[in-house]
């Protein structure tokens, strides 16, 4: 994992299953933005985010336009 400081804001582009999103959110007090073009993949991340209850993960669907 890349070293993450407590103050970082992170964008996980092509977040997929949240493999990076969730650990990154644990490592920072800053916001973590999980972006993906595939809504189905974001549906995979949502339960993980809810389980974490960090409150610092924002899920965003990217547009392909």
N, CA and C atoms as a LAMMPS dump frame, in Angstrom:
ITEM: TIMESTEP
0
ITEM: NUMBER OF ATOMS
195
ITEM: BOX BOUNDS ff ff ff
-5.0000000000000000e+02 5.0000000000000000e+02
-5.0000000000000000e+02 5.0000000000000000e+02
-5.0000000000000000e+02 5.0000000000000000e+02
ITEM: ATOMS id mol type element x y z
1 1 1 N 0.855 -1.177 0
2 1 2 C 0 0 0
3 1 3 C 0.896 1.234 0
4 2 1 N 0.465 2.226 -0.723
5 2 2 C 1.171 3.507 -0.769
6 2 3 C 1.039 4.171 0.596
7 3 1 N 2.119 4.781 1.094
8 3 2 C 2.007 5.486 2.378
9 3 3 C 0.977 6.616 2.284
10 4 1 N 0.057 6.636 3.22
11 4 2 C -1.019 7.623 3.231
12 4 3 C -0.95 8.39 4.542
13 5 1 N -0.924 9.714 4.434
14 5 2 C -0.933 10.553 5.627
15 5 3 C -2.368 10.789 6.082
16 6 1 N -2.517 11.06 7.337
17 6 2 C -3.821 11.245 7.965
18 6 3 C -4.606 12.41 7.362
19 7 1 N -3.936 13.31 6.669
20 7 2 C -4.587 14.508 6.15
21 7 3 C -4.937 14.416 4.665
22 8 1 N -4.583 13.329 4.019
23 8 2 C -4.786 13.211 2.569
24 8 3 C -6.259 13.091 2.19
25 9 1 N -6.598 13.68 1.047
26 9 2 C -7.85 13.416 0.347
27 9 3 C -7.489 12.518 -0.827
28 10 1 N -8.22 11.434 -1.02
29 10 2 C -7.833 10.411 -1.99
30 10 3 C -8.954 10.169 -2.999
31 11 1 N -8.577 10.029 -4.255
32 11 2 C -9.516 9.628 -5.31
33 11 3 C -9.122 8.24 -5.794
34 12 1 N -10.002 7.28 -5.617
35 12 2 C -9.776 5.925 -6.123
36 12 3 C -10.544 5.819 -7.439
37 13 1 N -9.829 6.057 -8.524
38 13 2 C -10.447 6.055 -9.856
39 13 3 C -10.462 4.629 -10.379
40 14 1 N -11.609 4.197 -10.904
41 14 2 C -11.834 2.804 -11.293
42 14 3 C -11.778 1.936 -10.041
43 15 1 N -12.583 2.321 -9.063
44 15 2 C -12.542 1.736 -7.723
45 15 3 C -12.884 0.25 -7.677
46 16 1 N -13.631 -0.227 -8.656
47 16 2 C -13.921 -1.664 -8.712
48 16 3 C -14.596 -2.165 -7.461
49 17 1 N -13.965 -3.097 -6.779
50 17 2 C -14.556 -3.729 -5.601
51 17 3 C -14.267 -2.983 -4.301
52 18 1 N -13.497 -1.916 -4.38
53 18 2 C -13.141 -1.179 -3.176
54 18 3 C -11.873 -1.676 -2.518
55 19 1 N -11.105 -2.464 -3.247
56 19 2 C -9.871 -3.053 -2.712
57 19 3 C -8.927 -1.989 -2.154
58 20 1 N -8.867 -0.836 -2.806
59 20 2 C -8.043 0.277 -2.331
60 20 3 C -8.871 1.251 -1.5
61 21 1 N -10.116 1.44 -1.862
62 21 2 C -10.976 2.434 -1.214
63 21 3 C -11.052 2.249 0.295
64 22 1 N -11.397 1.079 0.741
65 22 2 C -11.639 0.839 2.164
66 22 3 C -10.362 0.972 2.989
67 23 1 N -9.25 0.34 2.621
68 23 2 C -8.024 0.539 3.402
69 23 3 C -7.551 1.997 3.391
70 24 1 N -7.73 2.679 2.276
71 24 2 C -7.341 4.088 2.209
72 24 3 C -8.168 4.913 3.185
73 25 1 N -9.456 4.615 3.283
74 25 2 C -10.328 5.342 4.205
75 25 3 C -9.94 5.093 5.655
76 26 1 N -9.441 3.928 5.933
77 26 2 C -8.975 3.622 7.297
78 26 3 C -7.705 4.399 7.631
79 27 1 N -6.908 4.7 6.608
80 27 2 C -5.596 5.301 6.811
81 27 3 C -5.62 6.827 6.87
82 28 1 N -6.724 7.446 6.479
83 28 2 C -6.784 8.903 6.469
84 28 3 C -8.054 9.404 7.135
85 29 1 N -7.945 10.597 7.69
86 29 2 C -9.138 11.269 8.21
87 29 3 C -9.774 12.105 7.108
88 30 1 N -9.063 12.249 5.987
89 30 2 C -9.573 12.992 4.839
90 30 3 C -10.618 12.184 4.094
91 31 1 N -11.199 12.795 3.097
92 31 2 C -12.219 12.134 2.297
93 31 3 C -11.582 11.196 1.274
94 32 1 N -12.29 10.112 0.985
95 32 2 C -11.886 9.162 -0.053
96 32 3 C -13.044 9.077 -1.045
97 33 1 N -12.741 9.373 -2.3
98 33 2 C -13.744 9.349 -3.359
99 33 3 C -13.551 8.087 -4.188
100 34 1 N -14.557 7.229 -4.214
101 34 2 C -14.527 5.989 -4.99
102 34 3 C -15.299 6.231 -6.282
103 35 1 N -14.592 6.259 -7.399
104 35 2 C -15.209 6.531 -8.695
105 35 3 C -15.128 5.296 -9.578
106 36 1 N -16.229 5.003 -10.255
107 36 2 C -16.228 3.905 -11.223
108 36 3 C -17.318 4.172 -12.244
109 37 1 N -17.106 3.725 -13.454
110 37 2 C -18.086 3.892 -14.525
111 37 3 C -19.161 2.795 -14.458
112 38 1 N -18.84 1.702 -13.785
113 38 2 C -19.721 0.539 -13.699
114 38 3 C -20.527 0.588 -12.4
115 39 1 N -21.804 0.891 -12.523
116 39 2 C -22.671 0.958 -11.356
117 39 3 C -22.735 -0.343 -10.577
118 40 1 N -22.582 -1.479 -11.257
119 40 2 C -22.585 -2.778 -10.574
120 40 3 C -21.397 -2.9 -9.626
121 41 1 N -20.255 -2.373 -10.033
122 41 2 C -19.079 -2.422 -9.159
123 41 3 C -19.285 -1.52 -7.945
124 42 1 N -19.926 -0.393 -8.151
125 42 2 C -20.204 0.491 -7.022
126 42 3 C -21.174 -0.167 -6.05
127 43 1 N -22.061 -1.004 -6.564
128 43 2 C -22.957 -1.762 -5.689
129 43 3 C -22.183 -2.757 -4.823
130 44 1 N -21.026 -3.199 -5.303
131 44 2 C -20.167 -4.088 -4.514
132 44 3 C -19.508 -3.299 -3.381
133 45 1 N -19.149 -2.063 -3.653
134 45 2 C -18.469 -1.234 -2.65
135 45 3 C -19.424 -0.778 -1.544
136 46 1 N -20.655 -0.47 -1.883
137 46 2 C -21.596 0.135 -0.929
138 46 3 C -21.711 -0.622 0.394
139 47 1 N -21.893 -1.946 0.393
140 47 2 C -21.987 -2.644 1.693
141 47 3 C -20.69 -2.558 2.499
142 48 1 N -19.574 -2.534 1.815
143 48 2 C -18.282 -2.409 2.508
144 48 3 C -18.167 -1.05 3.178
145 49 1 N -18.626 -0.019 2.487
146 49 2 C -18.6 1.331 3.037
147 49 3 C -19.519 1.419 4.253
148 50 1 N -20.698 0.852 4.136
149 50 2 C -21.647 0.869 5.249
150 50 3 C -21.108 0.113 6.46
151 51 1 N -20.401 -0.967 6.218
152 51 2 C -19.819 -1.755 7.299
153 51 3 C -18.726 -0.972 8.024
154 52 1 N -17.945 -0.204 7.27
155 52 2 C -16.841 0.569 7.849
156 52 3 C -17.327 1.683 8.772
157 53 1 N -18.378 2.354 8.375
158 53 2 C -18.951 3.455 9.155
159 53 3 C -17.94 4.551 9.46
160 54 1 N -16.97 4.751 8.557
161 54 2 C -15.989 5.819 8.738
162 54 3 C -16.6 7.186 8.466
163 55 1 N -17.505 7.211 7.497
164 55 2 C -18.102 8.473 7.102
165 55 3 C -17.222 9.309 6.192
166 56 1 N -16.107 8.75 5.745
167 56 2 C -15.211 9.533 4.899
168 56 3 C -15.081 8.971 3.482
169 57 1 N -16.002 8.106 3.075
170 57 2 C -15.992 7.565 1.716
171 57 3 C -17.218 8.096 0.967
172 58 1 N -16.954 8.679 -0.193
173 58 2 C -18.013 9.151 -1.079
174 58 3 C -17.958 8.308 -2.346
175 59 1 N -19.078 7.699 -2.723
176 59 2 C -19.145 6.873 -3.934
177 59 3 C -19.723 7.701 -5.073
178 60 1 N -19.019 7.732 -6.187
179 60 2 C -19.438 8.519 -7.344
180 60 3 C -19.403 7.658 -8.599
181 61 1 N -20.448 7.781 -9.414
182 61 2 C -20.479 7.074 -10.699
183 61 3 C -19.953 8.007 -11.777
184 62 1 N -18.921 7.564 -12.464
185 62 2 C -18.356 8.339 -13.548
186 62 3 C -19.226 8.21 -14.791
187 63 1 N -19.222 9.222 -15.593
188 63 2 C -19.931 9.195 -16.854
189 63 3 C -18.976 8.806 -17.963
190 64 1 N -19.459 8.08 -18.949
191 64 2 C -18.596 7.705 -20.071
192 64 3 C -18.778 8.657 -21.24
193 65 1 N -19.351 9.811 -20.996
194 65 2 C -19.559 10.807 -22.054
195 65 3 C -18.535 11.901 -21.943
